[in-house]
Amino acid sequence: MNKQELVDAIAAKASVTKKDADIILSAITEAIIEAVAEGDKVTLVGFGTFEPRDRQAREGRNPSTGKPIKIPATTVPGFSAGKLFKEKVAP
């Protein structure tokens, strides 16, 4: 499902126009991205949790030369599915 198909599904389920559904979806994703970028955790009960996760520095290998390289520590976005979401996907 792509964004437009999701907008269509939201519009149908919420009885709103596709334009309004697109605005709402965009606002939700922007709010989640901003919160996680600031280091906050966003929990949607039944759906899941979005949070920043720290990755430690580590050593990797250049695939073309095989030489070791240093991969710096970084923060990445993470998602953990909620109980209801997990149960729906894998009954």
N, C-alpha and C positions, 0 to 999 in steps of 0.2 A: 504494500500500500504506500503510495507516495503522498506528498502533502495535499495535493488537490483532492485526492480520493478521501483523505482524512477530513478535509474541510467539508466535502459533500456529506460524509457520514455524520459529522457534528451538526450540520445544518438540518439534516433530516431528523435526528434524534432530539434536538433542542428546539425545533420549530422556529428557527431563525433563518435569515437570508444567508446565502453563501458568502456574501461580502462581510456580514457581521461575524460569521463563523471564522473567516480568515483573519479578521482583526483580532478576535478573541484568542485564536490559536497562536498568532504571532506575539501577542502580548504575554501569553503564558510562557512561551519558549524564551522570550527575551528576559522575563523576570527570573526564570530558573537559571539561565546562563549568567545573568548579573549576580545573583545570589551566590552561586557556586564559585564564580570568579573572585568574589570578595571573601571566600573561605567559609561561607555558611553552608549548612546542610538543609536540603529541601525534602520534606517528607510528605508524600501523598498517601494517606492511609488506604491500604488495599491495593495500591498501584506499585509504589516503590519509593526508594530514596535516592536522590542525586546528591553527591558530595565530592569535594576535592580529595584526591588521594596523593600522598607523597610517594615518589619512587626514589629509591636510593641510587647513588652513583654506582656504576658497575663497569666491568670490563667486557667489551664485546670484540668481535672480529670483523675486519673488513672482508666481505665475501669474495671480492675479486683478487685480493692479494693475500689474504689469510693473516695479515698482521693485526696484532691486538690494538684496539683503540679504547679510549676512555669515554664512557657515556655519562654525561653529567646528571646530577640529581635534578628532578623536575616534579612539578605538580600536574596531575592529569585529572580529568573529570571521571567519576565513577558512578555506576548505577547498580543498585541492588533491588531485585524484584520483591514486591510485597507478597505476603502469604496468599491472598486472594488471587493475585496475578499468577503465582506459581501453580496454584491448584487448578486454575482455568486452563493453563497451557499443558500441564502434565497431570491429568486426573488420576 
